Amino acid sequence: MNTHFQSVALESLHYVLGPQVWTSSSIEERLGPFYERLGLAQGRLELMTGIQERRFWPTAVLPSTIAAQAAQGLLEKSGGPEIDLIIYSGVCRDQLEPSTASAVHAALKLPARVAFFDLSNACLGFLDACVVAAALIDSGAVRRVLIVAGEDGRPLLERTIDTLNKTELSRAAIKPYFANLTIGSGAVAATLARRDLAPEGSAILRHCVHLSDTEHNALCRGSGNIEGLHMETDSEEMLRLGCQLASRTWDAFKQYTGWTQATPAATICHQVGKQHRDVLYKTLGLDLAKDYSTFKTLGNIGSAALPVALAQALERQHVGPRQPIALLGIGSGLACRMLALNDA
């Protein structure tokens, strides 16, 4: 699926992070019984992932609560623009029904005319929501869309630590749980608006290219709710097949947009860890100097990972808001979506 957008601006971005810092070494300390049983050396978690720490809230929080915090911060920062639609795009949700977006809507005390719904697609949810919002804006159905995601990985990490410490698993049997140890928390909010309504200098959403490889949809599977999350991932195959899909998508992206390897002033991918980042950039032939990563201090925060990295790249002037930026999203399923911000 290839799409060109006519008049859609990324008007504003805002994120919030939990106040608690959990280092990889502190997680390994909590995994003491498991490490001792299998004779594992301390320090391997950071060595293998490049993740030094991640952020959490003191106790499990509702995804809608932290998503609403991010949204409130965005609205205050941008002067309270008029919203037509809320899309909640996180992996974590309050419950199956009603939508998490409804709780965000209520927390923000938005007018009854503002529509809402959830859009879920693993770690691609936020980028997918951007594409849906942009299509609605270009069609004239709406003028401005608020996209939010609230990811709290603490319950999953705590359950994984408990499982590894209390269950007699072999070295081979622990592999599906390894990705869980990279998880962090964070929330993000963004507004996409009709270009003439956005502040001058806002980033412009121009192109989207998407490819799927659903034959491999079982490589990462998660279930549960805020009280008991569970996820198992074949990390090695996810990396190998995900990068293969990304390579095909990148080739299609360049053909559709006319961009080359050198066109982006910055490239931002989904934040998993050092190995994923390095293999992806080598596979695509991209310049690591143009990358902006957050996994070192935030870990993998699901659908919020890429937009938080984009927000930091802009606020820390790694890239200018009107320079060409490539957003490289890969999610379990498998699916790959790449977005072009601004013109070459």
VOPAGU-2260 file (C-alpha; in pm, 1 decimal, decimal comma):
REM VOPAGU-2260
SITE   aa  ch    i         X         Y         Z
SITE  MET   A    0       0,0       0,0       0,0
SITE  ASN   A    1     157,1     324,5    -119,8
SITE  THR   A    2       7,6     662,1     -33,5
SITE  HIS   A    3      89,1    1024,9    -111,6
SITE  PHE   A    4     -56,8    1293,5     112,2
SITE  GLN   A    5    -148,8    1635,0     -23,9
SITE  SER   A    6    -180,7    1872,3     270,6
SITE  VAL   A    7    -111,1    1715,0     611,6
SITE  ALA   A    8     118,4    1862,6     877,0
SITE  LEU   A    9     264,8    1698,8    1186,0
SITE  GLU   A   10     161,8    1992,1    1398,2
SITE  SER   A   11     283,8    1899,1    1746,9
SITE  LEU   A   12     447,9    1619,3    1948,8
SITE  HIS   A   13     469,3    1568,5    2324,3
SITE  TYR   A   14     577,5    1275,7    2542,5
SITE  VAL   A   15     593,0    1180,6    2909,5
SITE  LEU   A   16     815,8     924,6    3081,3
SITE  GLY   A   17     782,3     743,3    3411,4
SITE  PRO   A   18     978,6     883,9    3708,5
SITE  GLN   A   19    1149,8     556,0    3804,9
SITE  VAL   A   20    1472,7     448,4    3635,7
SITE  TRP   A   21    1536,9      74,0    3617,9
SITE  THR   A   22    1887,9      -7,4    3502,3
SITE  SER   A   23    1970,1    -330,1    3325,1
SITE  SER   A   24    2203,2    -415,7    3613,3
SITE  SER   A   25    1920,3    -371,6    3867,7
SITE  ILE   A   26    1700,8    -606,3    3663,5
SITE  GLU   A   27    1980,1    -862,8    3663,3
SITE  GLU   A   28    2002,1    -831,0    4041,2
SITE  ARG   A   29    1631,2    -917,1    4060,9
SITE  LEU   A   30    1703,1   -1214,1    3834,2
SITE  GLY   A   31    1962,4   -1344,1    4082,9
SITE  PRO   A   32    1808,6   -1692,9    4136,1
SITE  PHE   A   33    1768,4   -1742,3    3761,2
SITE  TYR   A   34    2122,1   -1623,8    3679,7
SITE  GLU   A   35    2270,6   -1842,3    3952,6
SITE  ARG   A   36    2076,7   -2149,5    3839,7
SITE  LEU   A   37    2199,2   -2123,0    3480,6
SITE  GLY   A   38    2544,9   -1983,9    3561,0
SITE  LEU   A   39    2489,8   -1661,5    3368,9
SITE  ALA   A   40    2728,2   -1367,1    3404,7
SITE  GLN   A   41    2603,6   -1028,5    3521,6
SITE  GLY   A   42    2615,2    -758,2    3253,3
SITE  ARG   A   43    2493,9    -971,2    2963,9
SITE  LEU   A   44    2160,7    -785,8    2931,9
SITE  GLU   A   45    2319,8    -448,1    2859,0
SITE  LEU   A   46    2595,1    -607,7    2651,9
SITE  MET   A   47    2347,7    -787,0    2424,2
SITE  THR   A   48    2095,3    -503,1    2386,2
SITE  GLY   A   49    2280,7    -176,8    2441,3
SITE  ILE   A   50    2004,5     -81,8    2685,9
SITE  GLN   A   51    2143,1      75,2    3003,1
SITE  GLU   A   52    1810,6     167,6    3159,1
SITE  ARG   A   53    1439,1     217,1    3103,6
SITE  ARG   A   54    1165,3     421,6    3274,6
SITE  PHE   A   55     858,8     310,3    3469,3
SITE  TRP   A   56     579,1     453,8    3678,8
SITE  PRO   A   57     587,1     353,4    4051,6
SITE  THR   A   58     299,9     105,4    4010,0
SITE  ALA   A   59     103,8     -28,7    3717,1
SITE  VAL   A   60     -91,9     254,5    3558,1
SITE  LEU   A   61    -377,4     257,6    3312,0
SITE  PRO   A   62    -258,8     324,6    2955,7
SITE  SER   A   63    -533,1     586,2    2920,2
SITE  THR   A   64    -399,1     775,2    3223,0
SITE  ILE   A   65     -49,9     825,6    3084,9
SITE  ALA   A   66    -179,0     881,7    2730,4
SITE  ALA   A   67    -404,5    1156,9    2866,7
SITE  GLN   A   68    -105,1    1310,9    3048,9
SITE  ALA   A   69      86,4    1327,6    2720,8
SITE  ALA   A   70    -217,3    1468,6    2541,9
SITE  GLN   A   71    -278,4    1731,9    2809,3
SITE  GLY   A   72      82,9    1843,4    2786,8
SITE  LEU   A   73      55,5    1870,8    2409,5
SITE  LEU   A   74    -267,3    2071,0    2422,7
SITE  GLU   A   75    -124,2    2310,7    2680,5
SITE  LYS   A   76     194,8    2353,9    2479,1
SITE  SER   A   77      11,0    2416,0    2151,7
SITE  GLY   A   78    -258,0    2646,4    2287,5
SITE  GLY   A   79    -548,4    2401,7    2295,9
SITE  PRO   A   80    -625,1    2357,2    1925,5
SITE  GLU   A   81    -967,8    2226,4    1824,1
SITE  ILE   A   82    -968,0    1845,2    1787,8
SITE  ASP   A   83   -1205,1    1649,9    1561,6
SITE  LEU   A   84   -1093,9    1293,6    1638,1
SITE  ILE   A   85    -886,2    1095,9    1890,7
SITE  ILE   A   86    -708,2     775,8    1786,7
SITE  TYR   A   87    -555,1     563,6    2063,3
SITE  SER   A   88    -272,8     359,8    1905,8
SITE  GLY   A   89     -92,6     180,2    2190,4
SITE  VAL   A   90     -16,5    -187,5    2236,8
SITE  CYS   A   91    -129,6    -159,0    2599,5
SITE  ARG   A   92    -499,0     -88,2    2649,8
SITE  ASP   A   93    -717,5     -41,3    2955,8
SITE  GLN   A   94    -941,7    -334,6    2865,7
SITE  LEU   A   95   -1104,3    -496,1    2563,1
SITE  GLU   A   96   -1416,2    -279,9    2591,2
SITE  PRO   A   97   -1480,5      10,4    2585,7
SITE  SER   A   98   -1203,6     169,4    2382,9
SITE  THR   A   99    -908,1     320,0    2563,9
SITE  ALA   A  100    -963,3     628,1    2348,9
SITE  SER   A  101   -1294,8     684,2    2528,6
SITE  ALA   A  102   -1113,6     715,9    2863,6
SITE  VAL   A  103    -865,7     963,4    2713,7
SITE  HIS   A  104   -1157,5    1159,3    2567,9
SITE  ALA   A  105   -1321,3    1176,0    2912,0
SITE  ALA   A  106    -996,4    1270,7    3090,1
SITE  LEU   A  107    -944,4    1561,2    2850,7
SITE  LYS   A  108   -1309,6    1670,7    2887,3
SITE  LEU   A  109   -1348,0    1703,4    2512,7
SITE  PRO   A  110   -1677,2    1805,3    2350,5
SITE  ALA   A  111   -1929,3    1539,7    2249,1
SITE  ARG   A  112   -1869,4    1613,4    1880,0
SITE  VAL   A  113   -1510,6    1477,4    1904,5
SITE  ALA   A  114   -1505,0    1119,1    1774,5
SITE  PHE   A  115   -1273,5     848,7    1909,3
SITE  PHE   A  116   -1154,0     493,5    1845,7
SITE  ASP   A  117    -864,9     254,4    1912,4
SITE  LEU   A  118    -629,6     138,8    1638,8
SITE  SER   A  119    -399,7    -147,4    1736,6
SITE  ASN   A  120    -121,6    -302,1    1529,1
SITE  ALA   A  121     162,3    -396,5    1767,1
SITE  CYS   A  122     451,3    -149,4    1749,2
SITE  LEU   A  123     323,2      -1,9    1421,4
SITE  GLY   A  124       6,1     133,8    1581,1
SITE  PHE   A  125     120,2     495,4    1600,5
SITE  LEU   A  126     241,9     511,2    1239,8
SITE  ASP   A  127     -75,0     335,8    1122,0
SITE  ALA   A  128    -281,0     594,0    1309,5
SITE  CYS   A  129     -86,2     871,1    1134,5
SITE  VAL   A  130    -175,8     723,3     795,9
SITE  VAL   A  131    -546,2     689,3     883,5
SITE  ALA   A  132    -553,2    1042,5    1025,5
SITE  ALA   A  133    -375,5    1186,9     721,5
SITE  ALA   A  134    -617,2    1016,8     482,4
SITE  LEU   A  135    -914,0    1158,8     674,8
SITE  ILE   A  136    -760,2    1505,5     672,0
SITE  ASP   A  137    -686,4    1492,9     299,8
SITE  SER   A  138   -1041,9    1374,4     230,7
SITE  GLY   A  139   -1184,5    1675,9     414,8
SITE  ALA   A  140   -1361,5    1461,1     674,7
SITE  VAL   A  141   -1165,0    1614,4     964,0
SITE  ARG   A  142    -929,1    1905,8    1016,4
SITE  ARG   A  143    -718,2    1791,1    1310,7
SITE  VAL   A  144    -658,7    1450,1    1473,5
SITE  LEU   A  145    -506,1    1377,7    1813,9
SITE  ILE   A  146    -308,5    1051,1    1819,2
SITE  VAL   A  147    -205,5     907,0    2156,1
SITE  ALA   A  148     -36,7     596,9    2295,8
SITE  GLY   A  149      36,7     497,0    2654,9
SITE  GLU   A  150     271,1     202,5    2704,0
SITE  ASP   A  151     341,5      60,7    3050,2
SITE  GLY   A  152     574,7    -238,9    3025,5
SITE  ARG   A  153     625,3    -279,2    3399,2
SITE  PRO   A  154     365,6    -558,5    3449,9
SITE  LEU   A  155     518,8    -759,0    3164,0
SITE  LEU   A  156     872,9    -716,4    3293,9
SITE  GLU   A  157     776,5    -803,2    3651,8
SITE  ARG   A  158     586,0   -1113,3    3542,6
SITE  THR   A  159     882,5   -1220,1    3327,5
SITE  ILE   A  160    1126,3   -1181,8    3618,6
SITE  ASP   A  161     894,0   -1388,1    3837,1
SITE  THR   A  162     857,8   -1657,2    3570,2
SITE  LEU   A  163    1231,9   -1686,9    3509,5
SITE  ASN   A  164    1312,8   -1702,6    3881,6
SITE  LYS   A  165    1047,3   -1958,9    3973,1
SITE  THR   A  166    1035,5   -2184,6    3666,6
SITE  GLU   A  167    1295,1   -2449,0    3582,6
SITE  LEU   A  168    1375,6   -2344,9    3225,4
SITE  SER   A  169    1673,1   -2452,9    3016,1
SITE  ARG   A  170    1890,8   -2203,8    2828,5
SITE  ALA   A  171    1698,3   -2285,9    2510,8
SITE  ALA   A  172    1360,1   -2246,8    2681,0
SITE  ILE   A  173    1436,0   -1895,4    2809,0
SITE  LYS   A  174    1490,2   -1745,1    2461,9
SITE  PRO   A  175    1124,0   -1650,5    2401,5
SITE  TYR   A  176    1130,7   -1438,3    2718,2
SITE  PHE   A  177    1445,3   -1239,8    2641,4
SITE  ALA   A  178    1273,6    -960,2    2445,4
SITE  ASN   A  179    1053,4    -890,6    2750,4
SITE  LEU   A  180    1363,1    -776,2    2941,8
SITE  THR   A  181    1412,3    -488,7    2694,3
SITE  ILE   A  182    1069,0    -336,2    2756,8
SITE  GLY   A  183    1021,3      11,9    2902,9
SITE  SER   A  184     735,8     259,8    2945,1
SITE  GLY   A  185     632,6     592,0    2799,7
SITE  ALA   A  186     344,3     786,2    2650,0
SITE  VAL   A  187     321,2    1011,4    2347,9
SITE  ALA   A  188      70,2    1242,7    2183,0
SITE  ALA   A  189      69,7    1409,6    1843,5
SITE  THR   A  190    -162,6    1625,9    1639,5
SITE  LEU   A  191    -189,7    1596,0    1263,1
SITE  ALA   A  192    -368,6    1887,4    1102,1
SITE  ARG   A  193    -461,4    2037,1     769,5
SITE  ARG   A  194    -148,7    2214,7     655,3
SITE  ASP   A  195    -301,3    2563,5     648,2
SITE  LEU   A  196    -403,3    2527,3    1015,1
SITE  ALA   A  197     -59,4    2423,3    1143,0
SITE  PRO   A  198     212,7    2666,0    1254,2
SITE  GLU   A  199     455,9    2772,0     985,7
SITE  GLY   A  200     756,6    2540,8     979,3
SITE  SER   A  201     567,8    2228,4    1086,5
SITE  ALA   A  202     685,8    1898,1     942,3
SITE  ILE   A  203     478,6    1781,9     643,5
SITE  LEU   A  204     367,1    1419,7     603,8
SITE  ARG   A  205     427,0    1337,2     237,7
SITE  HIS   A  206     446,4     964,9     161,0
SITE  CYS   A  207     379,6     621,5     307,1
SITE  VAL   A  208     484,8     277,0     181,9
SITE  HIS   A  209     372,4     -47,0     347,3
SITE  LEU   A  210     456,2    -415,9     297,1
SITE  SER   A  211     343,6    -722,4     494,6
SITE  ASP   A  212     473,9   -1074,5     552,5
SITE  THR   A  213     196,9   -1235,1     756,7
SITE  GLU   A  214     327,2   -1587,7     705,3
SITE  HIS   A  215     538,1   -1511,2    1011,8
SITE  ASN   A  216     265,9   -1367,7    1237,3
SITE  ALA   A  217     342,7   -1618,0    1517,9
SITE  LEU   A  218     698,3   -1498,5    1585,3
SITE  CYS   A  219     585,1   -1263,8    1862,7
SITE  ARG   A  220     265,2   -1317,3    2057,1
SITE  GLY   A  221     140,3   -1134,0    2362,6
SITE  SER   A  222    -174,3   -1158,0    2570,1
SITE  GLY   A  223    -328,4   -1055,1    2901,1
SITE  ASN   A  224    -412,7    -725,7    3064,7
SITE  ILE   A  225    -258,8    -483,5    3309,8
SITE  GLU   A  226    -270,8    -741,5    3592,1
SITE  GLY   A  227    -100,4   -1020,3    3401,5
SITE  LEU   A  228      83,5    -962,5    3074,0
SITE  HIS   A  229     253,7   -1241,4    2883,9
SITE  MET   A  230     467,0   -1230,0    2570,2
SITE  GLU   A  231     693,4   -1476,7    2391,3
SITE  THR   A  232     915,1   -1377,5    2098,5
SITE  ASP   A  233    1148,3   -1558,9    1862,4
SITE  SER   A  234    1391,2   -1267,3    1866,8
SITE  GLU   A  235    1643,1   -1413,6    1621,5
SITE  GLU   A  236    1384,4   -1487,1    1354,3
SITE  MET   A  237    1207,7   -1156,7    1415,1
SITE  LEU   A  238    1535,5    -977,1    1350,0
SITE  ARG   A  239    1624,5   -1179,6    1041,3
SITE  LEU   A  240    1284,7   -1178,8     873,8
SITE  GLY   A  241    1198,2    -827,4     989,4
SITE  CYS   A  242    1512,1    -687,8     825,8
SITE  GLN   A  243    1439,3    -881,7     506,9
SITE  LEU   A  244    1092,6    -725,7     495,5
SITE  ALA   A  245    1239,5    -382,5     576,4
SITE  SER   A  246    1485,3    -418,2     287,7
SITE  ARG   A  247    1201,9    -486,8      41,4
SITE  THR   A  248    1000,9    -199,2     187,1
SITE  TRP   A  249    1295,0      41,2     167,8
SITE  ASP   A  250    1346,0     -44,3    -199,7
SITE  ALA   A  251     975,0      18,2    -264,8
SITE  PHE   A  252     991,4     339,4     -60,3
SITE  LYS   A  253    1279,6     478,0    -266,7
SITE  GLN   A  254    1107,5     388,0    -592,8
SITE  TYR   A  255     778,0     547,9    -485,7
SITE  THR   A  256     920,8     866,2    -333,7
SITE  GLY   A  257    1222,6     919,7    -558,8
SITE  TRP   A  258    1441,3     937,0    -248,8
SITE  THR   A  259    1789,6     784,5    -240,6
SITE  GLN   A  260    2003,8     649,0      42,0
SITE  ALA   A  261    2143,3    1001,3      87,6
SITE  THR   A  262    1810,7    1190,7      86,4
SITE  PRO   A  263    1704,2    1172,9     453,1
SITE  ALA   A  264    1869,2    1421,1     686,2
SITE  ALA   A  265    1766,1    1182,8     965,7
SITE  THR   A  266    1636,6     827,3     986,6
SITE  ILE   A  267    1443,4     702,9    1288,4
SITE  CYS   A  268    1349,0     338,3    1331,0
SITE  HIS   A  269    1144,4     147,9    1585,1
SITE  GLN   A  270    1353,2     127,9    1903,8
SITE  VAL   A  271    1433,5    -232,3    2000,6
SITE  GLY   A  272    1803,8    -240,7    2084,0
SITE  LYS   A  273    2155,8    -203,4    1948,0
SITE  GLN   A  274    2167,0    -528,8    1752,1
SITE  HIS   A  275    1837,0    -459,3    1578,2
SITE  ARG   A  276    1941,9    -102,9    1491,8
SITE  ASP   A  277    2284,8    -204,2    1362,0
SITE  VAL   A  278    2162,4    -498,4    1150,2
SITE  LEU   A  279    1875,1    -291,3    1007,4
SITE  TYR   A  280    2099,7      -3,0     904,2
SITE  LYS   A  281    2357,6    -237,1     754,1
SITE  THR   A  282    2086,5    -423,3     561,2
SITE  LEU   A  283    1938,9    -100,0     423,4
SITE  GLY   A  284    2278,5      60,7     360,1
SITE  LEU   A  285    2192,9     363,0     573,9
SITE  ASP   A  286    2430,4     601,5     749,1
SITE  LEU   A  287    2429,2     541,3    1125,4
SITE  ALA   A  288    2534,0     902,1    1178,7
SITE  LYS   A  289    2184,6    1006,9    1065,6
SITE  ASP   A  290    2013,1     776,9    1314,9
SITE  TYR   A  291    1856,7     902,6    1636,1
SITE  SER   A  292    1806,6     633,7    1899,1
SITE  THR   A  293    1650,3     627,6    2244,7
SITE  PHE   A  294    1677,3     256,7    2333,8
SITE  LYS   A  295    1990,9     314,9    2541,1
SITE  THR   A  296    1794,5     501,8    2809,3
SITE  LEU   A  297    1431,6     407,5    2735,5
SITE  GLY   A  298    1439,8      50,6    2608,4
SITE  ASN   A  299    1157,0     -63,4    2380,4
SITE  ILE   A  300     837,3     130,2    2456,9
SITE  GLY   A  301     615,0     -28,5    2194,3
SITE  SER   A  302     418,3     196,1    1962,9
SITE  ALA   A  303     542,4     504,8    2149,9
SITE  ALA   A  304     908,2     424,5    2079,4
SITE  LEU   A  305     944,1     574,1    1732,4
SITE  PRO   A  306     742,6     895,3    1791,4
SITE  VAL   A  307     925,6     960,1    2120,3
SITE  ALA   A  308    1256,4     921,9    1935,2
SITE  LEU   A  309    1129,8    1163,7    1668,1
SITE  ALA   A  310    1021,7    1414,1    1932,6
SITE  GLN   A  311    1362,8    1401,8    2099,3
SITE  ALA   A  312    1544,7    1428,1    1766,2
SITE  LEU   A  313    1352,7    1747,5    1690,5
SITE  GLU   A  314    1378,4    1905,2    2035,4
SITE  ARG   A  315    1751,6    1829,3    2058,3
SITE  GLN   A  316    1808,3    1959,8    1705,2
SITE  HIS   A  317    1942,4    1635,1    1564,9
SITE  VAL   A  318    1731,4    1730,0    1262,8
SITE  GLY   A  319    1529,2    2033,7    1160,8
SITE  PRO   A  320    1148,1    2012,3    1139,1
SITE  ARG   A  321    1146,8    2083,2     762,0
SITE  GLN   A  322    1436,4    1857,8     664,6
SITE  PRO   A  323    1358,0    1522,3     497,0
SITE  ILE   A  324    1308,3    1253,3     762,7
SITE  ALA   A  325    1247,4     881,0     707,1
SITE  LEU   A  326    1044,3     697,4     972,1
SITE  LEU   A  327    1113,8     323,5     956,8
SITE  GLY   A  328     851,3     118,2    1138,5
SITE  ILE   A  329     862,6    -260,2    1179,2
SITE  GLY   A  330     611,2    -455,1    1383,9
SITE  SER   A  331     524,0    -812,4    1466,1
SITE  GLY   A  332     276,1    -959,1    1227,9
SITE  LEU   A  333     502,7    -903,7    1025,9
SITE  ALA   A  334     445,5    -554,5     888,9
SITE  CYS   A  335     669,3    -268,3     778,6
SITE  ARG   A  336     555,8      89,1     726,3
SITE  MET   A  337     785,7     371,0     618,2
SITE  LEU   A  338     683,3     736,0     621,2
SITE  ALA   A  339     847,4    1035,0     456,5
SITE  LEU   A  340     832,4    1367,3     637,1
SITE  ASN   A  341     891,5    1675,3     417,3
SITE  ASP   A  342    1014,5    1688,5      57,7
SITE  ALA   A  343    1356,6    1587,0     -65,3
